[in-house]
Amino acid sequence: PDYLAIRQQHNLLEPTPDQLAQNVPLVILAAAKLGKTRLIDNLEV
């Protein structure tokens, strides 16, 4: 992937270890090239 990040859903900041332990809602953000097309997606976890 060109870009891959895991962020908090409500503010897009990086989650701290404490927040991960508290099951704060997260979002996975990703971007990748497939031929000439750039794919961008997100997944709430």
Backbone bond lengths (Angstrom), bond angles and torsions (degrees), N, CA, C in turn:
res aa  C-N    CA-C-N  psi(-1)  N-CA   C-N-CA  omega(-1)  CA-C   N-CA-C  phi
1 P - - - 1.461 - - 1.534 111.19 -
2 D 1.318 115.64 150.18 1.462 120.96 174.19 1.521 110.64 -74.33
3 Y 1.328 116.22 -32.15 1.454 121.57 -175.49 1.522 108.58 -150.25
4 L 1.327 115.83 135.81 1.460 121.26 176.20 1.520 107.57 -149.18
5 A 1.331 116.54 126.84 1.461 120.72 -179.45 1.518 109.70 -148.16
6 I 1.323 114.92 150.00 1.465 122.12 172.98 1.518 106.34 -115.99
7 R 1.324 116.30 125.20 1.463 122.02 -175.15 1.524 110.48 -134.95
8 Q 1.337 115.72 163.02 1.456 121.28 172.79 1.527 108.21 -70.94
9 Q 1.322 116.96 141.10 1.467 120.48 -178.00 1.527 112.62 -65.60
10 H 1.316 118.59 -39.69 1.468 120.33 -170.04 1.524 114.64 -79.92
11 N 1.360 118.72 -21.01 1.468 119.07 -177.76 1.536 113.85 -140.50
12 L 1.317 117.78 -2.53 1.471 124.71 179.23 1.528 114.28 62.95
13 L 1.336 117.00 19.67 1.462 120.74 173.23 1.524 109.57 -84.03
14 E 1.344 115.87 157.45 1.465 119.52 176.17 1.528 109.07 -65.59
15 P 1.312 117.95 135.96 1.467 119.72 178.75 1.528 110.87 -74.72
16 T 1.324 115.80 144.52 1.458 121.32 175.05 1.528 108.65 -85.43
17 P 1.327 118.21 163.06 1.469 119.68 176.20 1.531 112.66 -56.71
18 D 1.337 117.47 -37.07 1.472 120.51 177.85 1.524 111.22 -63.54
19 Q 1.325 116.92 -41.34 1.461 120.39 179.32 1.523 110.89 -66.89
20 L 1.319 117.28 -37.05 1.463 120.34 176.96 1.523 110.45 -62.73
21 A 1.334 116.77 -39.92 1.462 121.18 178.95 1.529 111.39 -67.37
22 Q 1.342 117.42 -27.07 1.466 122.00 -179.65 1.526 112.19 -90.05
23 N 1.324 117.43 6.20 1.472 122.50 179.47 1.526 113.09 57.49
24 V 1.336 116.48 44.39 1.467 121.45 174.59 1.524 107.99 -62.16
25 P 1.345 119.37 137.50 1.467 120.94 178.80 1.534 111.18 -59.82
26 L 1.328 115.51 132.27 1.462 121.69 -176.90 1.515 110.84 -120.96
27 V 1.327 114.73 164.58 1.456 121.43 173.71 1.535 107.46 -135.35
28 I 1.325 115.92 137.07 1.461 121.83 174.68 1.522 106.86 -98.96
29 L 1.329 116.50 125.21 1.460 122.79 -179.75 1.520 108.29 -111.73
30 A 1.337 117.30 133.81 1.464 120.25 -177.59 1.521 110.72 -145.61
31 A 1.336 114.54 148.85 1.464 121.63 173.70 1.521 107.26 -142.30
32 A 1.332 115.88 141.55 1.464 121.10 179.75 1.521 108.75 -154.37
33 K 1.324 115.55 155.25 1.467 120.71 176.14 1.512 109.65 -98.45
34 L 1.324 115.40 137.50 1.458 122.65 174.89 1.524 105.34 -128.95
35 G 1.323 116.00 98.35 1.460 119.88 -172.15 1.517 108.89 67.57
36 K 1.332 116.87 -126.87 1.465 121.35 178.62 1.525 112.37 -91.90
37 T 1.327 116.72 -0.58 1.461 121.68 -175.92 1.524 110.38 -99.50
38 R 1.320 116.62 133.87 1.462 121.13 174.71 1.522 108.11 -100.28
39 L 1.320 115.63 122.85 1.466 122.12 -179.85 1.526 108.99 -98.55
40 I 1.313 116.62 133.19 1.463 122.58 179.12 1.523 107.00 -129.59
41 D 1.344 116.23 131.65 1.459 118.70 -178.09 1.519 109.96 -150.36
42 N 1.316 115.41 165.46 1.461 122.10 174.75 1.517 108.28 -143.31
43 L 1.318 114.71 154.10 1.459 121.29 -178.47 1.519 108.22 -141.09
44 E 1.327 117.09 120.77 1.460 121.27 177.56 1.522 108.95 -79.70
45 V 1.345 115.41 133.05 1.470 120.35 179.28 1.512 109.83 -132.36
